[in-house]
Amino acid sequence: MTTSTQPQLSIIIINYNTKQLTSDCIRSIKEKTKDLRYEIIVVDNASRDGSVPFLKQRFPDLLLIESPENLGFGRANNLAADIARADTLLLLNSDTIIIDNSIKTLYDHLQTHPQTGVCGGLLLNEDGTVGYSSSPQLTLTHYLRSYLPPLFHPSPVETRLSRATDVGYIIGADMMMKKEAFEKAGRFDPDFFLYFEESELSYRIKQKNYRIQLLPSARIIHLGGMSGNTQKETAAFIQEEQWYSRFLYFHKVYSPRHPYYVYLLHLLIGTAKITFRPTKRKEWTNRLMHMRKAYKRYINYRNRQSPSPQKPT
């Protein structure tokens, strides 16, 4: 990497107790990325595994931001964007491994397509199979269809692509975007801690008339879930956070009534699973418990957003 000139790309990685994964990710960037001036910014979200000295020792040229608290995904990326010197940002999960010159492929696509604000590559599982890379915009129909028999499921867009295709959003594991689009859309909403923040940001970016595209020629390995639920005791937190962020997403993208529709849909499906599928009883009882807790949190959030009625004078 050339350090004497302005970088063309700022690569942002959020680290939380994943020092070895982050190290492996950075090494893959340095080994595979050619013909591109880039800087790497790591935000450490108050890790307790010795990540900061570990990464400083191995990568002296790293731009390392030490947050005194765990900011979550969106707020940490906002923090890194403040010091990013390039006009293009790549948000890269710590549990990704770069294949070939995929970052340059994504960068070139973004530069040659003025209306594309965000693009991402095809994410592969560790065994080489196609993973989860993108999604249509999330709707109630999207969730209802997921519970229907497989006959009614459309095949994932990733399995039938041969060229760049418009999508609802790129998942945050490898989200490359023009900084201009990021700023015009208002950056990540700080109300989200984990999950759905890239979905909600993508919605706002599309509202600014940018396209969001999946580029299958750029391939990246995504180990999946390694920077989130890595310990059994965190599973409850992760589940509740996913539900809460889902409610926030529907509140912000659609209306304050939509989270109730999401809640009711899953409550009906969960009750049916518990009643008619004994093998699913434990799973869905646990899932609905976390959903109810998250919905109470959402109601508190919604009440805080609503102005208090004025007392008559």
N, C-alpha and C positions, 0 to 999 in steps of 0.2 A: 504494500500500500504506500502510495506517495503521500508524504506528510507535508511537503512544502507548498502544495497548491490546495485550492478550495475543493472540498469533497463534493462529488456529484450526488452522493447518497449517504444518508445517515441511517445506520442500522441500529435499532433499539431493541434491547433484550431486557426483560424484567426477571430478576432472580429472587427467588425466595426459598432458601434452604436447598438449592439444587446446584451446588458449586461444581460438581463433576459434570453434570449435564450441560451447564453453561459453558464450561471449559471445552467440552467436546464440540459443542455447537460453534464456538468461536474458532476452534482449530479447523473445522470443516469450511467455514467461511474463508479463512486465510488460504487454505489449500486449493479450493475450487474456484474462487471468484477472481477472474482475470479481466484486464482491460477496463477497469472501472476504479475511479478514485472514491474511496468510502472511508467513513469513520464508524467506529463501533461504540455505542453508548450503552452501558449497563446500569440499570437502576436496581440497587439492592434494597429490598423491602424489609429491612430490619431482620435479616437472617440470623439464626442462632447456631449455624453449623460452621462458622469460620470462613464464610464465603469471601468476605472482603479481603483479608490478607492472602487467601488462597489465590484469588483472581489477580490481585495486584502483583504478586510474585511472578505469576506465569505470563501476564500480559501487561508489561509496563506502559505500553502506549494506549491502553484502554482508558476511555473516559468513564469514570465510575462515580455515580451519584449514590451517596449513602443516606438513605431516608431513615429518620429516627423512629418511624412507625411503618406498619404495613399499609400502604396506600391502595392496595388492590391493583387491578390491571389498568383501567382507564386513567386514573389520576396519576399513576406512575408514568405512563406514556406521555401524558400532558407535561409532566415535569421534565422529561427528557427532551420533548419538543422545544422547550424553552431555550435549550443550549445547542440544539441541532443546527449545524451550519449549512446543510445542503437544502436544496429546494424539493427533494424527494425523500420520503421516509419509508423505511421497511420495518414493520413491527414483526419481530420474529420470536417465537416461543423458545424457551431454553431447551425444550425437548425435541428440537428439530436438528436434522443433519442435512447439509447441502449436498446435492448430487450434481455433478458436471458444473456448468457455468450458469446455473439456473437463475441466480440473482441478476446477472447481466441480461439474461433473456427477458425477465420481467421488466427491468429498467428500460431496455430498448423499446419494448412494447408501449410502455407508458409515455415515453418521449415522442413516439411516432403516431400516437393517437390522441390528439388534443382534447377530445371530449371524454376520454376515459380518465376518471379521477382516482379509481382504485383498481388494482388487479392483484391476482394471486395465482400461485401455481397449483398443480395437481399434487395433493398430499398422499404419500404412500405409507402403508403400515410397515412395520419392521420386516415382515416377510415378503414385502414387495407387492402385496395386493393393494388395490385402490382404496383409499380411506375417505374420510369426510372432509371435504375442502370448501364447500359452499352450500348455499340454500336459496330457495325462493324466499320472497318476503314472508315472514311468519304471520299467519292468520289463524282464525278459529278453524277454518276448513283444513288447514295444514295439520293441526293436532287431531281433528276428528278422523282424517284419512289414515293417520298413523296407527289407529286401533282397528281398522277394517282388515279383513282377510287379505293376504298378499296379492290376490288377483287385482285388487283395487289400488295397489301401490304403483305409482309411476317409477320406472327404473331411475336410480340416481343419475343426475345429469353427468357426473364425472365418468360414468362407464360408457357413455356414448358420444364423447367429444373428440373432434379431430382438429378443431380450430378455436380461437377465442370466442367465448360466448357470454352474453349478458346474463347476470345472475342477480338475485336479491341482495346477497351479501357474501363476502369472503370471510371465512373465520379468522380470528385474530392471530392464529399460529403463523401466518405468513402474509400479512396484509401490507402491500406496498401502495403508497398513495402520494399524490402530489400534495406538498405542504400547503399550497394555495387552497386546494379543496378542503383539506383538514381544517384550516383556519376559517374559511368562509362558512363552513357548516357549524362552527362553534366548538370544535374539539370534542373530546369525550365528555359526556355528562357525568359530573362527579357524584351524582346520586347513586350510580351503580358501583358496586365494589368488585364483584366478579360475575361473569356471564351476561350475555345479551347486550353488553355495551357496544360491541362492534356491529350488531344487528341494528341497534337504534341509531348509531352514528351513520351507518350506511344509508339508512332511510333519509336522514337529513342531507347527506351528500347528494343523493339522487334528487332531492328537492331543489338543489342548486344546479340542476341540469347536467350533472356528470353521470357518465356510465360506469358501471361496476362489472368487471369482466374476469372470468376464469380462463387461464391460459394453460392448456394441457401439455404444451411443449416444455414447460418449466416444471421440474419434478423435485420434490423435497420429501425426505423421510420424516414422518411425525410419529414419535414413539407413543404419544397419546396419553394424556392424563397424568404424566409424570410430575408436572409442576403444580398440580392441584391436589388430588386426593391420593397422597402417597402413604398415609398412615390410617389404619383402621379407625382410630379415635377421631379423625377429622371427617369421617363419612357423614355424620349427622349435620355438621356445619355446612358441608358442601351441598347436601340435599336441600336444606332450608334456603341457602343462598340462591340456588338455582330457581326455586319456586318464587322467592321474593323478587329476583331480577326479572323473571318472566312476567310477573304482575306489573312491575314498573314499566317494562317494555310496552305492554298493551295499553297501559295508562297514557304513556307519552306519545305513542304513535297513533292510537285510535281515540279513546275517550276514557274518562274515569269509570264508565260503566263496564268496559270490556274486561277488566280483571275479574269482575264478578262472573261474567260469562265463562271465562277460563276456569275459574274455581268450580262453578256448577258443572261444567262439562266433565272435568276430571273426578268430581265427587260422584257423579252418576256412574261413570265408567268404573271407578274404583269400588263402589258399592256392589255393582253387578259382578265384578271379578271376585270379590270376597264371598258373595252369596253363591255363585254358580261354579267357581273354580277353586275348590279347596286348596289345591297346590299353590295358588297365588295369594292365599289369605294373609300369610305373614308379610309377604312383600308389599301388598297393597295397604294393609293396615299401617305399616310403617310409613309408606309413602304419603298416605292421607294425613297422618299425624304431622309430618313435616310441612305438608301443604297448609294445614290449618294454622300452624304457628307462623308461617310466612305470610299468610293472608291477614292475620291480625297485625303483623308489622306493617303490611301495606296500608291497612285501614288507618293506622296511626300516622303514616306518612301522608296519606291523602287528606286527613283532617288538618295536619299542619300546613298543607298547601292552600286550604280553603280559608279565606278571610273570615274572621269572627264577626258575627252580626253585631251591628251597632245598637247599643242600648238607647231607647228613646229618651230624649231630654225633656 
